[in-house]
Amino acid sequence: MTQESNSNKILKQLQKSIPHSYNVATLYRIFKGKIEYNTIKTELSRLVKKGKVQRETRGFYKAMATPETLRFLENPPVLLHGIMLSCNTKEKLQNDIHGIPSQSYTNDALNWFGVMGFLSTTNNRFHNEIWVEDRKVTITFHLKGRIDIYINSSKHPINYSAFQKLMDYINGYLDKWIPFDKRKIHLVQTGVARDYKKLRLEGASSVSMKVFTNCWARAYYKQDIQATRIEAHITPADATLDQVFDWLIKLDKPPQNGNGHGDDTFEDVV
């Protein structure tokens, strides 16, 4: 078995101590003299050149944060935001004349829109914005019988309990139109994110990556919540509201790996 290099020993010590920084003398004491003082100094310089360690003022060094070391900084929950749901109405919206669909809504639908404060927009749509606690919900009715529900929760991403409570409210608000069967309500798009309070992006304000046509990822500093957000936006092929609730239950209680930490990957929850 090959002996672990001094460089790896020093790097591992710094990584498990994120976000703290150390000088050469402190590391020498930590290793109890088993790594020479000058060797530590030399290896730190090499690690800085490789981009694995950052040199701070007054001769202090700290490990650069990576996806593998983020859990040493903090372990925020994986939450949803930017959620768009869609379903067909359980009652007809469109008038017909002798069985031929017209470009007008039924009187029942128009009366309900008026009472609930919906306004007519382009392409025969009716639109309203409501606030559920501190989240804006945009609801759009389409003439042919589709409802789009967009939940703007960028400042306050959603976990299971918050989403269940919000959907209970929306279900009551749209009780006349929304199907009782949650399997008939579909997730059109969402963002999956973690917000890191202690992580800062070095040398960039935003890093984006487009993976597929229906999936892209981004890391950026979100000023209004003062946290670095790492997020993935997905447009699922076909996911129901029941499946979304199931995801959120898993996100609230992520599986444990052998080190006792929750699984940090998006792949297992998306």
C-alpha positions in Angstrom: 0.0 0.0 0.0 1.4 3.4 -1.0 1.9 6.0 1.7 -0.3 9.0 1.5 1.5 12.1 0.3 2.2 15.1 2.6 0.2 17.2 0.1 -2.9 15.1 0.5 -2.6 15.1 4.3 -2.4 18.9 4.4 -5.2 19.3 1.9 -7.5 16.9 3.9 -6.8 18.8 7.1 -7.8 22.1 5.5 -10.9 20.6 3.8 -12.3 19.1 7.0 -11.7 22.5 8.7 -13.6 24.6 6.1 -14.1 27.6 6.4 -11.3 28.1 8.9 -7.8 29.0 7.8 -4.4 28.1 9.2 -0.8 29.3 9.0 2.2 27.0 8.6 3.0 27.1 12.4 -0.5 25.9 13.3 -0.4 23.1 10.8 3.0 22.0 12.1 1.6 21.7 15.6 -1.5 19.8 14.3 0.8 17.2 12.6 2.9 17.1 15.7 6.1 17.5 13.8 5.5 14.5 11.6 5.6 16.8 8.6 8.5 19.2 8.5 7.8 23.0 8.8 9.4 23.8 5.5 7.7 20.9 3.8 4.3 22.2 4.9 5.2 25.6 3.5 6.3 24.2 0.2 3.2 21.9 -0.2 0.9 24.8 0.6 2.5 26.9 -2.2 2.0 23.9 -4.6 -1.7 23.5 -3.5 -2.3 27.3 -4.1 -0.9 27.0 -7.6 -3.2 24.0 -8.3 -6.2 26.0 -7.1 -7.0 23.7 -4.3 -6.0 26.1 -1.5 -6.5 29.8 -1.1 -3.8 32.0 0.4 -5.2 34.6 2.7 -3.6 37.6 4.4 -0.8 37.3 7.0 0.3 33.8 5.7 -3.0 32.0 6.4 -4.4 29.3 4.1 -7.8 27.6 3.6 -9.1 25.0 1.3 -11.2 26.1 -1.7 -14.8 24.9 -1.4 -15.8 22.3 -3.9 -19.1 20.3 -4.4 -17.4 17.5 -2.3 -16.5 19.8 0.6 -19.7 21.9 0.8 -21.1 19.6 3.5 -18.3 20.8 5.8 -19.5 24.3 5.4 -23.2 23.7 6.0 -25.9 21.3 4.8 -28.9 23.4 3.8 -32.0 21.5 2.6 -32.8 21.0 -1.0 -36.0 23.0 -1.8 -38.2 23.9 -4.7 -39.0 27.3 -6.2 -40.3 28.7 -9.5 -43.0 26.1 -9.6 -45.5 25.9 -12.5 -48.4 23.5 -12.3 -51.1 22.8 -15.0 -54.3 20.9 -15.2 -57.6 20.7 -17.1 -60.7 22.1 -15.5 -63.3 19.7 -14.2 -66.0 21.9 -15.6 -66.3 23.3 -19.2 -65.2 26.9 -19.7 -66.1 27.4 -23.3 -69.5 28.2 -24.8 -70.7 26.3 -27.8 -73.4 27.0 -30.3 -75.3 23.9 -31.5 -72.3 21.8 -30.4 -69.7 24.1 -32.2 -67.2 25.7 -29.8 -67.3 29.5 -29.8 -64.6 32.0 -28.8 -66.4 32.9 -25.5 -66.6 31.7 -21.9 -69.8 30.3 -20.3 -71.7 32.8 -18.1 -70.9 30.6 -15.1 -67.2 31.0 -15.7 -67.5 34.8 -16.4 -69.5 35.4 -13.2 -66.9 33.4 -11.2 -64.0 35.4 -12.8 -65.7 38.7 -11.9 -66.4 37.7 -8.3 -62.8 36.4 -7.8 -61.1 39.5 -9.4 -59.8 37.8 -12.5 -59.0 40.1 -15.5 -59.2 39.4 -19.2 -55.9 39.3 -21.0 -54.8 38.4 -24.5 -55.8 35.2 -26.4 -59.0 34.7 -24.4 -57.2 34.2 -21.1 -58.2 35.3 -17.6 -55.5 36.1 -15.1 -55.1 36.9 -11.4 -52.3 37.2 -8.9 -52.9 36.3 -5.2 -50.6 36.2 -2.2 -50.5 33.1 0.0 -48.6 34.2 3.1 -45.4 35.7 1.5 -45.6 33.9 -1.9 -47.1 35.3 -5.1 -49.3 32.8 -7.0 -50.2 33.6 -10.6 -53.3 31.8 -12.0 -54.2 31.8 -15.7 -57.4 30.3 -17.2 -57.3 29.3 -20.9 -60.5 29.2 -22.9 -60.2 25.5 -23.9 -60.2 24.5 -20.2 -56.6 24.6 -18.9 -55.4 26.3 -15.7 -51.7 27.3 -15.2 -50.6 28.0 -11.7 -47.2 29.7 -11.2 -45.8 29.9 -7.6 -43.1 32.5 -7.2 -41.1 31.4 -4.2 -37.6 32.5 -5.0 -37.1 34.3 -1.7 -38.7 31.5 0.2 -38.2 28.1 -1.5 -40.7 25.4 -0.5 -40.4 22.2 1.5 -43.0 19.6 1.9 -45.1 21.2 4.7 -45.1 24.6 3.2 -46.0 23.3 -0.2 -48.8 21.1 1.2 -50.2 24.1 3.1 -50.0 26.3 0.0 -51.7 23.7 -2.2 -54.5 23.2 0.3 -55.2 27.0 0.1 -55.1 27.0 -3.7 -57.3 23.9 -3.8 -59.9 25.7 -1.8 -59.5 28.9 -3.8 -60.0 27.0 -7.1 -62.3 24.3 -5.7 -64.9 24.9 -8.4 -62.4 24.1 -11.2 -59.5 22.0 -10.0 -59.8 18.2 -10.2 -59.9 16.4 -6.8 -57.5 13.8 -8.1 -53.9 15.2 -7.6 -52.7 12.8 -10.3 -54.4 15.0 -12.8 -52.4 18.1 -11.8 -49.0 18.1 -13.5 -45.7 19.8 -12.7 -44.6 21.8 -15.8 -41.4 23.3 -14.4 -39.5 23.9 -11.2 -36.2 24.9 -9.7 -34.3 22.7 -7.2 -31.9 24.7 -5.0 -29.7 24.8 -1.9 -28.9 28.2 -0.3 -25.4 28.4 1.3 -24.9 31.2 3.7 -21.2 30.6 4.3 -20.2 30.0 0.7 -18.9 32.8 -1.6 -18.1 32.6 -5.3 -14.6 33.7 -6.0 -14.0 35.8 -9.1 -17.5 35.4 -10.5 -21.0 36.6 -9.7 -22.8 33.8 -11.6 -21.9 30.5 -13.3 -24.5 28.9 -15.6 -24.5 25.6 -17.4 -27.1 24.3 -19.8 -27.2 20.5 -19.6 -30.1 19.6 -21.9 -32.9 21.6 -23.6 -35.1 21.0 -20.6 -32.5 21.3 -17.8 -30.0 24.0 -16.8 -28.0 24.7 -13.7 -26.6 27.9 -12.1 -24.6 29.0 -9.1 -24.9 32.7 -8.1 -25.0 35.0 -5.0 -28.6 35.9 -4.3 -28.4 39.4 -2.7 -31.9 39.6 -1.2 -31.3 36.5 1.0 -27.5 36.9 1.3 -26.7 33.4 0.3 -25.0 31.6 -2.6 -27.7 29.6 -4.4 -26.8 26.4 -6.3 -29.8 25.5 -8.4 -31.0 23.3 -11.2 -34.1 24.1 -13.3 -36.0 21.3 -14.9 -38.9 20.8 -17.2 -40.1 17.3 -16.4 -41.6 15.2 -19.2 -44.6 14.2 -17.0 -44.7 14.6 -13.2 -47.9 14.7 -11.2 -48.6 16.7 -8.0 -48.6 13.5 -6.1 -45.0 12.8 -7.3 -44.0 16.4 -6.3 -45.2 15.8 -2.8 -43.3 12.5 -2.7 -40.1 14.3 -3.8 -40.5 16.9 -1.1 -41.0 14.3 1.6 -37.6 12.8 0.5 -36.0 16.2 0.5 -37.2 17.0 4.0 -35.7 13.7 5.2 -32.7 12.9 2.9 -31.2 9.5 3.0 -28.1 9.1 5.1 -24.7 8.0 3.7 -22.1 6.1 5.5 -20.6 9.2 7.1 -23.9 10.2 8.6 -24.5 13.1 6.2 -27.5 13.5 3.9 -26.9 12.8 0.3 -25.8 16.0 -1.3 -26.6 15.2 -4.9 -29.5 16.7 -7.0 -29.6 13.5 -9.1 -31.2 11.4 -6.3 -34.1 13.9 -5.8 -34.8 15.1 -9.3 
